[in-house]
């Protein structure tokens, strides 16, 4: 794609509808834990066309993200969600994996296809039922998913994400108090958004579930301060004496179930169908970063997408930075200098939840509705991803 995204002689891509399920907490008591992941995704697809009024037969493709593609999330989950949603059999679908950014990558692929002229109307979506298909289900015990070449390149060994989050906190001198305060802010913002009805336009209630289950409006620094470290391991403690072990279940994202979807088309198609776009997909970037720290790719991805958009950080009115861990967002803020009052204004994954494959389009859904509600011109979304990856994109109001 051209570096110069200001050339509006090319086809553009716009989002005309965006929906998500309420986000359920993981087993054993999650309200959506009994729902098959195909049905979670089918619900958002069905709602998407109902709210937009678009004939599903006109959809050129459905691109979905899922992380643990095994068991009930195997066999191209997106295709079967399309069929379960009642779309015509002629509507194709595929499922992609860029770890936690899988459905944001689906948005990139969908929009780039529209801009290139390969699609007129396309859905980007994602799903994860972490209750029914737990993390690492696709890596059986004793399995090596990395291979000998990676082992040779990283002789000291890669580490789990939680340890990476601890190493990030240590490198950027982020304290337990700062991480807990950020988490409390996420819960308070999410609760305030729910109370103000700001999620009503994006959430599609499912089987009596109407709200996100993990939002805790009564969360306080004192409560979070009493939680124990979630990732302490004596072997890693000996290997990394700089870690203070401050990442807890309270300042990290929870285990969740949910799905989300956005409807993307060319601006010309939206005009022809009489649809008002929520936002234009302006610029895209994806980058690799150190797979050892793993979660810092949001920093260079932000720089890269702003450069492609020919914008500065000050031009951005709203940010969505996935709250996999407090330390990820706070290290990003230190490096970019972004104003945290513009970041995750309706709360983030720490409060709302992080159903892995659904999170990319969940962030997009929340972001486009927040843009309209606040009159924002430009917004930026970026997500850290396992293996040292990150997606970023800039949205523009229409």
VENKANOR-V655860 format. One record per residue. RES is the residue in one letter. OMEGA is omega as a letter, one per 30 degrees, with the letter a starting at -180 (* if undefined). Layout:
RES;OMEGA
RES;OMEGA
This chain:
X;a
X;l
X;a
X;a
X;l
X;a
X;a
X;l
X;l
X;l
X;l
X;l
X;a
X;l
X;a
X;l
X;a
X;a
X;l
X;l
X;l
X;a
X;a
X;l
X;a
X;l
X;g
X;a
X;a
X;a
X;l
X;a
X;a
X;a
X;l
X;a
X;l
X;a
X;l
X;a
X;l
X;l
X;l
X;l
X;l
X;a
X;a
X;a
X;l
X;a
X;a
X;a
X;a
X;l
X;a
X;l
X;a
X;a
X;a
X;a
X;l
X;a
X;a
X;l
X;l
X;a
X;a
X;a
X;a
X;l
X;a
X;l
X;l
X;l
X;l
X;a
X;a
X;l
X;a
X;l
X;l
X;a
X;l
X;l
X;a
X;l
X;l
X;l
X;a
X;l
X;a
X;l
X;l
X;a
X;a
X;a
X;l
X;l
X;a
X;l
X;a
X;a
X;l
X;l
X;l
X;l
X;l
X;a
X;a
X;a
X;l
X;l
X;l
X;a
X;a
X;a
X;l
X;l
X;l
X;a
X;a
X;l
X;l
X;a
X;l
X;a
X;l
X;l
X;a
X;l
X;a
X;l
X;a
X;l
X;l
X;l
X;a
X;l
X;a
X;l
X;a
X;a
X;l
X;a
X;a
X;l
X;a
X;a
X;l
X;l
X;l
X;a
X;a
X;a
X;l
X;l
X;l
X;a
X;l
X;a
X;a
X;l
X;l
X;l
X;l
X;l
X;l
X;l
X;l
X;a
X;a
X;l
X;l
X;a
X;l
X;a
X;l
X;a
X;l
X;l
X;l
X;l
X;l
X;l
X;l
X;l
X;a
X;l
X;l
X;l
X;l
X;l
X;l
X;a
X;a
X;l
X;a
X;l
X;a
X;a
X;a
X;a
X;l
X;a
X;a
X;l
X;l
X;l
X;a
X;a
X;l
X;a
X;a
X;l
X;a
X;a
X;a
X;a
X;l
X;l
X;a
X;l
X;a
X;a
X;l
X;a
X;a
X;l
X;a
X;a
X;a
X;l
X;a
X;l
X;l
X;l
X;l
X;a
X;a
X;a
X;l
X;a
X;l
X;l
X;a
X;l
X;a
X;l
X;a
X;l
X;l
X;l
X;a
X;l
X;a
X;l
X;l
X;l
X;a
X;a
X;l
X;a
X;a
X;l
X;l
X;l
X;l
X;l
X;l
X;l
X;a
X;a
X;l
X;a
X;l
X;a
X;l
X;a
X;l
X;l
X;a
X;a
X;a
X;l
X;l
X;a
X;l
X;l
X;a
X;a
X;l
X;l
X;l
X;a
X;a
X;a
X;l
X;a
X;l
X;l
X;l
X;l
X;a
X;a
X;l
X;l
X;l
X;a
X;a
X;l
X;l
X;l
X;a
X;l
X;a
X;a
X;a
X;l
X;l
X;l
X;a
X;a
X;l
X;l
X;l
X;a
X;l
X;a
X;a
X;l
X;l
X;a
X;l
X;a
X;a
X;a
X;a
X;l
X;a
X;l
X;l
X;a
X;l
X;a
X;l
X;a
X;a
X;a
X;l
X;l
X;a
X;a
X;a
X;l
X;a
X;a
X;a
X;a
X;a
X;l
X;l
X;l
X;l
X;l
X;l
X;a
X;a
X;l
X;l
X;l
X;l
X;a
X;a
X;l
X;a
X;l
X;a
X;l
X;a
X;l
X;l
X;a
X;l
X;a
X;a
X;l
X;a
X;a
X;l
X;l
X;l
X;l
X;l
X;l
X;a
X;l
X;a
X;*
